[in-house]
Amino acid sequence: MTGPAQTSTLIFVALIVFIDMMGIGLIVPVLPGLLEDLTGESLDRTAQIGGWLLFAYALMQFLFAPVIGGLSDRYGRRPVLLITLFILGIDYLIMALAPDLTWLFIGRILSGVMGASWAAANSCIADVASAEERGKFFGIMGAAGGSGFVIGPAIGGILGEYGVRLPFFAAGALAIAGAALGYFILKETLPRERRRAFTLARANPLGTLIQMSRNPVVIGFIAVIFFMQLAGQAQMSVWSYHTQLMFNWSERDIGFSVALFGIIIAAVQGGLTGPVIAKIGPARTAMLGFLLSFPAYYLFAFADVSWMMIVGILFGGLGGLTFPAIQQMMSARIAEDAQGELQGAVASAMSITSVIGPLMMTATFGAFADDKGVYFPGAPYLLAAGLVVIAISIAAFTIKRMKPAATPAPT
C-alpha cells in the first residue's frame, strides 16, 4: 500500500487511537462522582472501588489482546478494528445507563475486551511502514492518543458539571460515529498472502509471551514496558482522588490537568520522536525519555502546592519519547506476519500492569490517605519511582546486548 491509500489508512488508524483515548479521557474526571452517587461511599473508599473497575477492564485486555492481535493476523485489520470500535460505543451507552455498580462492572468488562483492539491498530503501522520509519509512526499514534487525552478530559470535565453520566453518552456517540466513518474510509493493510492461521495455542497471553521470549531483546523490552506501565498506573489510578484530597481540585481542574499531560505527550511523540530517533537512534532516545521523565514521580509524591503537580506533568510528558523508540526496536526483530502477535504481547504486558497496578496503587493511596498511621497521600508516586528505576536498569541491560536487527524469517 502506497501513496494516498497509505496516508488515508494511517490517518484513520490514528483517528481510532484518538477516539479510544478520548473516550477513556472523557470519563476520568467524573468517575469518582459517579461512584459516590452509586455507592454513597467516601472518597478513599470509592478510590478502591475504582481500582477494582480498572482491574476488571485490564484483566479483559490482558486475556483478549492476543486474541484480537491473532484475529487481525488471520482476517485482516479492518474488520477487527471496525467491529471492536462499534461494540465499544454500545458499551459506553451501557455504562451511561448503569443503574447500579453491577452494571458498571459489566460495562467495564466489555470495554476491556473491545479496547484490546490497540494491538490491531498498531499492527497497521508495521504493515504499511518500513522498519526504519516505524518509530516515527508509532510516535504519531502516541500523539493521537495524547491528543485524545487533551480533548477528552477537558470535555469530560465540562460535561461533568451538567451530569456525571453525560460524558459516557458522548464517548459512546463518538465511538459509533468513528466506526461508521471507518466503514467508508479504512482500507485493509494486511494482504491475504501475508495472513496466517489463527490458533488459541498462540493467541493467548502465555502462548504469545512464550513466542516472544525466543527473542531475548524483544522479551527484555517487553519487561521494560511492564515496569514502565506499572509505574504509570499511579497516575491512572489515583490522580483524581489524590488531587481532590490534597488540592481540592474540581472535575474541571482534573480534566484540564490530564489534558495538559496529553498536550505534552502529543507534542513530544508527534513532533519530537521521529527527529530524535533519526538523530541519535532509538536506543538513546528510549533512555533519554526515561531520564527526562523520572523527576515527575518525586514531584507528584511530595507536592504540597498545585504548581508542583504542573511541573511534574511537564517532566512526565517528556517520557513520551521512550515507548515509540522501544516499539521500533522490537518491531524490527519480528517477522512481518507476526506483527499482530507482537502487538498482542505488548498489549498483554501492559494489561497485566493494569490488572495489578490499580489495586496496588489505590490500596497504597487508601492506606496512607486516611487518619490511621502515617499520612502520606503521595505514597503511590514514590512506589512508582522505584518501579521506573527497575525499568531503566532492564532497558540499559537489554540495549547493551542488542545486535543489528536481521531480517526475521516468516513464522
N, C-alpha and C positions, 0 to 999 in steps of 0.2 A: 504494500500500500504506500503510495507516494502522493506528493502534491496536495491539492485541495482536500481530497478524501482523508488523507492522513491528518491534516490540520483540523478538519471539522470533527474527526473522531477524537483527537486529543482534547479539543475544546470541550466536547460533550462529556468525556470521561472526567475532566476537571470539574465540570458542572455537577456531575453526580457526587463527587467528593465534597464539593461545596454544599450541596443540598444536604448530604448526610451530616456534615459537621454543623451546618446552620440549624438543622432540626434538633440536634443534641444541645446546641448552644441556646436555642430558644427556651428550653425548659429548665436550664441550670438555675437562673435566678428565682424561679417560682417553686421549685421542688420543695424547699423547706416549708413554705407556706401551705402548699397542698397537703403535705404530710401532717402538718399541725391541724389542718381542717379535718382530715380523715381520721386522725388518731386522738387528737386532743392532748398529745404528749408535749413535754418541754423540749427546748431546743437541743440539749445534749442527747436526749432520748431519740428524737427524730433524726439526728445525725447518724445514730447507729442503725436505725431502720433504713435510712438512705444508703448506708453501707451494704445492707442485705439486698436492696434493689439493684445496686451496682453489681453485687455478687451474682445475682440471677442473670443479669444481662451478659456479664463477662463469661459465665460458665457456658452459656449457649454459644457465644462467639468461639470459645475455645473448642467446643465439640464440633461446630459446624463450619469453621473457617476452612479446614482441609477438605471437607465435603464440597463446599462452594468452589474452592480452587480446583478440585478434581473434576467437578462437573463442567467448569469452564474450559478445562483442558480437553474434555470429551465432546461437548456440544457447542462450544464457542462462547465468547464473552458476552455477545449481545443479548441472547435470551436470558442468561443468568442475571445480568445487570438490570434489565427491564422488569423482570418478574419480581426480583427482590425489592426493587425500589417501589413498585406499586403496592406490594403487600406491606412494606414499611409504612406507607401512607395510611393504609387502613388501620394499622396498629396504633399510630398516633391518635386516630379518632377514637379507638377503643379506650385509650388512656384518658382522653379528654372527657369521656362519658363515664369513667370508672366510678361506681357508687361506693366502693369500699376498697380497702387495702388489698384484698384478694385479687380483684380485677386489675389493680395497678401492677401487681406482680405478674399476672398473666400477660399484660401488655409488655412489660419489660422483658419477659422470656421470649416472646415473639419478636420483639425488636432486636434482641441479641442474635437470633437465628438469621434474620434478614440483614442485619448490619455486618454479617460476615462477608458480604459482597465486596468489602475492601480488597480481598485477595484477587478477585476477578478484575477489579478496576486497575490495580497496579500491574496485573499481568498484561494489560493492553499496552503499557509502556514498553515492556520487553518485546512485545510483538512488533511494534512499529518503529522503535528507536534503536540505533546502533549501540553497541556496548559502551562506547566512549561518551555517548550523549545521554545515557540513561540517568546519570546522576543529576543532570540539569533538569530533565523532565520529571524525575521523582521529586525534585525540589519544587517544580511548578505545581505538582499535585499537592505537595505540602502547603504551598502558598494558597491554593484553592481552599484547602481545609482551614487554613488560618483565616482566610477572608470570611469563610462561613462563621468562624468564631468571632469575627469582628461584628458582623451584622446580626447574627443570631442572638447572642446575649443582650445586645443593645435593644433590639426589638422586643425580645422576651421580657426585659426589664420594664419597658414602656407599656407593653400589653398587660404585664402582670399588675400594673396599677389599676387596671379595669377588671381584673379577674384572673385567678391563678390557673384557670383551665384554658383561657383564651390562647396562650402560646401553643398548646397541644393541637388545637384546631388549625392554627396557622402552619405548624410543622406538617400535619397530615395533608393539607391542601397543597403545600409546596412539593412534597414527595410525589403525590399523584400527578400533579402537573408536569413534574420532571419526567416521569415515566411516559406520559402521553407525548411529550415533546421528543423524547428519545426514540420512540417508535418510528418517527419520520426522519430523524437526523442520524442516529447512531449506526455506523457501519460495522460489520464484523471484522475483527482484526486477526483472527486465527484461521488460516486456510485449512480446508478439510485434510489435506495431505500431512499437516503437522499436528493433527489431533491424535489422541491415544485412548485406549480403553480405560474405562472407569472401574476401579476395584476398591472395595472397602478396606482391603488389606493395607492399601497405601493412603486412602482418603480418610484417615482418622489421625488424631493428634500424635499418637505414639508411632504409628507407621510412618507418618510424614517426617517426624523428627529423627527416626532411625535412618531414613533415606538421607537426610541432610547431614547426619553425623558421619557419613562416609567421606565427607569433605571437611577436614579439620578447621580450615579457615572459615567456612560457612557456619559450622556449628559454633565456632568461637564467637563470631559476630552475633549469632542468634542469642548467645548467652549475654553479650553486651547489651543487646536490645532489651533482654529480660530485666536486667538490673536497672537500666536506664528508665524503662517504663514503670517499673515497680516504684522507683523514686518519684516519678511524675504523678503517681496515684495520690500523693499528699495533696497536690493542688486540686486534682479532680474530685477528691472525696470530701475534703474538709474546708475548702476555700470559702464557700458561702457561710458555713457555720462559724468559722474562725473570725471572718471579717465582721460578721454581725455581732459576735460576742465582744471582740476587742475594740472595734471602732464604731459600732452601731451603724454599719453601712445598711442602706436600704436596698431593695431589689434592683433599683435603677443603678445605684453605686456599684453593686456587684456585677451587673450586666456590663457596665462600661469598663470596669476593670478587666474583665475577661476579654472584652472587645479590644482593649489596648494590647493585651498579650497577642491576640490574633493579628492585629495590625503589624506588630513587630515580626511575628513568625512569617506572615505573608511577604513582608518586605525582604526579610533575610533569605527565605527559601526561594522566592520568586525572582529576586533581583541579584542576590549575592552568591548563592550556591554554585551556579554554573560558572561564573567568572573565577571564583575562588578555587574550585576544583581544577579548572583549566590552568590556573596559575601555579598552585602548589601541590596538586594531586589530591585524590580522595582520602588517602590515609592521613595526611597532615590536616586536611580540612576537618575530618572527624575529630581529631584530638584538639584542634583549635576550638571547635564548638563546645566540647566538654569543658575546657579550661575557662572559656568566657562565661559559661552559664553557672559554673559551680558556686560563685558567691551568692547567687539568688537564694539558695536554701537557708543560708545563715541569716540573711536579711529578713526572710519570712519568719524564721524561728524566733528572732529576738526583737522584731519590730514592736515599738510601743507607740508609734505615731503613723498615720496613714501614708505619709510621703515615703517612708522606708519600704512599704509594700510596693509602691510605684517604682522605686529604684530597682527593687528586686525583679519586678516584671521586665524592666529594660534589660537586665542581665540575662534573665531566663530566656527571653526571646532569642538571644544570640545563639543559644544552643540548637536552634533550628538548622544550623549547618551540619550537624552530626548525622542525623538519620538518613538523608538522601545520599551522603557520601558512603555510608555503610551499605546501603542498598545497592549502589553501583558496584562496590567491590564484591558483594555476594552474587549479584546477577551475572557478572562476567564469568563466574566459575560454575554455572549451572547450565545444563543443556537447554536448547530453545524449546523443546517440547515438554519441559518440566518447570517452566517459569511459574505456572499457576500453582504447582506443588510447593515451590519455594515461597511464594507469597502466602500460601496457606500455612506453611510452617512459621513464617514470621508473624502472621496474624494469630496463630495459636500461642506462640510465646508471649505476645502482647496480651492476649486474652487471659493467660494464666495469671499475669500480674493484675489484671482487672478482677480476677476471681478472688485472689488472696489480699490484694492491695487495699481495697476499700474497707474490708473487715479489719485489717491491720491498722490502717490509718485512723479510721473512725473510732476504733477501740482505744487507740493511743490518745486521741483527742478527748474522748469521753473520760478516760482515766485521769487526765491532767487538767480538765476544764471544769470539774465540779468543785465542791467545797470540802472535799476529803483529801488529805495528804498534800502533796506538792502541787501548787497551782502553776502550770506552765502550758498554756494552750498551744504554743508553738512547737511542742514536742514532736508532732509528726514530721515537721520540716527538718528537724535535727536528725531524725531517723533517716529521712530521705538523703541527707548529705552523706551519711555513711554508705548508703547503697550506691551513690554516684562514685565514691572512691573505689568501690569494688568494680564498677563498670569500667572506669578509666584503667584500672590495673589489667583487666582481661583484654581490653582493647589494645593496650600497649604490647601485651604478650602476643596477641593474635597478629598484629601488624608486623611484629618482628619476625614471625615465622612465615610470612607471606612470600610467595614467589610470583613472578609474572604469570598472569592468567593464560592458560592454554585454552584453545577452543574445545569445549566439552563435547564428548560424543553423545549422540541422541540416546535416550534411555529406551 
